């Protein structure tokens, strides 16, 4: 492991341990004036494992990567590319969620509806 690719190999090692398709894990590394950018591509079925609940896993990987970068005097960032064919559910728009909340009945209305 050479000093200038430790960060990239570190990301590959962690992600391959998490996913079901480690053979599809691919990383890229670019360096510019802003620092080092590690790009990550994974199988579409593994995207949820890499992101984690509410992004917790991705955030943790980024935190660890910053530690590796600090040790090597570099600013390191991680970009996770969305794979083709990923099946991300469509999140309802904010207005639709608010309208649904307004449509919900209060307890008094539910009790009244139950009376025959």
The 8 nearest C-alpha neighbors of each residue, nearest first, counted from 0:
[[1, 5, 2, 4, 8, 3, 6, 9],
 [2, 0, 3, 4, 5, 8, 6, 7],
 [1, 3, 5, 4, 0, 71, 6, 7],
 [2, 4, 1, 5, 6, 71, 0, 7],
 [5, 3, 7, 6, 2, 1, 8, 0],
 [6, 4, 8, 7, 2, 3, 9, 0],
 [5, 7, 9, 4, 8, 67, 10, 64],
 [6, 8, 4, 10, 9, 5, 37, 11],
 [9, 7, 11, 5, 10, 6, 12, 4],
 [8, 10, 6, 12, 7, 11, 5, 13],
 [11, 9, 13, 7, 12, 8, 14, 6],
 [10, 12, 8, 14, 9, 13, 15, 7],
 [13, 11, 9, 15, 10, 14, 8, 16],
 [14, 12, 10, 16, 11, 15, 9, 17],
 [13, 15, 17, 11, 16, 12, 10, 18],
 [16, 14, 21, 12, 17, 18, 13, 11],
 [15, 17, 14, 13, 18, 12, 21, 19],
 [18, 16, 14, 15, 13, 48, 19, 49],
 [19, 17, 20, 15, 45, 21, 16, 14],
 [18, 20, 21, 45, 17, 15, 44, 16],
 [19, 21, 22, 18, 23, 42, 45, 24],
 [22, 20, 15, 23, 24, 18, 19, 16],
 [21, 23, 20, 24, 15, 25, 42, 19],
 [24, 22, 21, 41, 42, 20, 25, 40],
 [25, 23, 41, 21, 22, 40, 15, 26],
 [26, 24, 40, 39, 23, 41, 27, 11],
 [27, 25, 39, 38, 40, 37, 11, 7],
 [26, 28, 38, 37, 39, 29, 25, 7],
 [27, 29, 37, 36, 38, 7, 30, 26],
 [30, 28, 36, 35, 37, 31, 27, 38],
 [29, 31, 35, 34, 36, 28, 32, 33],
 [32, 30, 33, 34, 35, 29, 36, 28],
 [31, 33, 34, 30, 35, 74, 29, 36],
 [34, 32, 31, 35, 74, 30, 36, 75],
 [35, 33, 74, 31, 32, 30, 75, 73],
 [34, 36, 30, 75, 29, 74, 76, 37],
 [37, 35, 76, 29, 28, 75, 77, 30],
 [36, 38, 28, 77, 27, 76, 78, 7],
 [39, 37, 78, 27, 26, 79, 77, 36],
 [38, 40, 26, 79, 80, 25, 78, 37],
 [39, 41, 25, 80, 24, 26, 79, 82],
 [42, 40, 24, 23, 43, 45, 46, 25],
 [41, 43, 45, 44, 23, 20, 82, 46],
 [42, 44, 85, 82, 45, 46, 41, 84],
 [45, 43, 42, 46, 47, 85, 19, 41],
 [46, 44, 42, 48, 43, 47, 18, 41],
 [45, 47, 49, 48, 43, 44, 50, 41],
 [46, 48, 50, 49, 45, 51, 44, 52],
 [49, 47, 51, 45, 46, 50, 18, 17],
 [48, 50, 46, 47, 51, 57, 56, 45],
 [49, 51, 57, 54, 47, 56, 48, 46],
 [52, 50, 56, 54, 48, 55, 47, 49],
 [51, 53, 54, 55, 50, 56, 47, 48],
 [52, 54, 55, 51, 50, 56, 57, 58],
 [55, 53, 50, 51, 52, 57, 56, 58],
 [54, 56, 58, 51, 57, 53, 52, 59],
 [57, 55, 51, 59, 58, 50, 54, 49],
 [58, 56, 50, 60, 59, 54, 55, 49],
 [57, 59, 55, 61, 56, 60, 54, 62],
 [60, 58, 62, 56, 61, 57, 55, 63],
 [59, 61, 57, 63, 62, 58, 64, 56],
 [60, 62, 64, 58, 59, 63, 57, 65],
 [63, 61, 59, 65, 64, 60, 58, 66],
 [64, 62, 66, 60, 65, 61, 59, 67],
 [63, 65, 61, 67, 66, 62, 60, 68],
 [66, 64, 68, 62, 63, 67, 75, 69],
 [65, 67, 69, 63, 64, 68, 70, 62],
 [68, 66, 64, 70, 65, 69, 6, 63],
 [69, 67, 73, 65, 71, 66, 70, 75],
 [70, 68, 72, 66, 71, 67, 73, 65],
 [69, 71, 67, 68, 72, 66, 73, 65],
 [70, 72, 68, 69, 73, 67, 2, 3],
 [73, 71, 69, 70, 68, 74, 67, 75],
 [74, 72, 68, 71, 69, 75, 34, 35],
 [73, 75, 34, 68, 35, 65, 76, 69],
 [74, 76, 35, 68, 65, 36, 34, 73],
 [77, 75, 36, 37, 35, 78, 74, 61],
 [78, 76, 37, 38, 36, 61, 79, 75],
 [77, 79, 38, 39, 37, 80, 76, 36],
 [80, 78, 39, 38, 40, 81, 77, 41],
 [81, 79, 40, 39, 82, 78, 38, 41],
 [80, 82, 79, 83, 85, 40, 46, 43],
 [83, 81, 43, 85, 80, 84, 42, 41],
 [84, 82, 85, 81, 43, 42, 86, 80],
 [83, 85, 82, 86, 43, 81, 87, 44],
 [86, 84, 43, 83, 82, 87, 81, 44],
 [87, 85, 88, 84, 43, 44, 83, 89],
 [86, 88, 85, 89, 90, 84, 47, 46],
 [87, 89, 90, 86, 91, 85, 47, 84],
 [90, 88, 91, 87, 92, 86, 85, 93],
 [89, 91, 88, 92, 87, 93, 96, 95],
 [92, 90, 95, 89, 93, 96, 94, 88],
 [91, 93, 95, 94, 90, 96, 97, 89],
 [92, 94, 96, 95, 97, 91, 98, 90],
 [95, 93, 97, 96, 92, 98, 91, 99],
 [94, 96, 98, 92, 93, 97, 99, 91],
 [97, 95, 93, 99, 98, 94, 100, 92],
 [96, 98, 100, 94, 99, 95, 93, 101],
 [99, 97, 95, 101, 100, 96, 94, 102],
 [98, 100, 102, 96, 101, 97, 95, 103],
 [101, 99, 97, 98, 102, 103, 96, 95],
 [100, 102, 98, 99, 103, 97, 104, 96],
 [103, 101, 99, 100, 98, 104, 97, 105],
 [104, 102, 100, 101, 99, 105, 98, 106],
 [105, 103, 108, 102, 109, 106, 101, 107],
 [104, 106, 108, 107, 109, 103, 110, 102],
 [105, 107, 109, 108, 110, 104, 111, 103],
 [108, 106, 110, 105, 109, 111, 104, 112],
 [107, 109, 111, 105, 106, 110, 104, 112],
 [110, 108, 112, 106, 111, 107, 113, 105],
 [111, 109, 113, 107, 112, 108, 106, 114],
 [110, 112, 108, 109, 114, 113, 107, 106],
 [113, 111, 109, 110, 114, 108, 115, 107],
 [114, 112, 110, 111, 115, 109, 108, 107],
 [115, 113, 111, 112, 110, 109, 108, 107],
 [114, 113, 112, 111, 110, 109, 108, 107]]
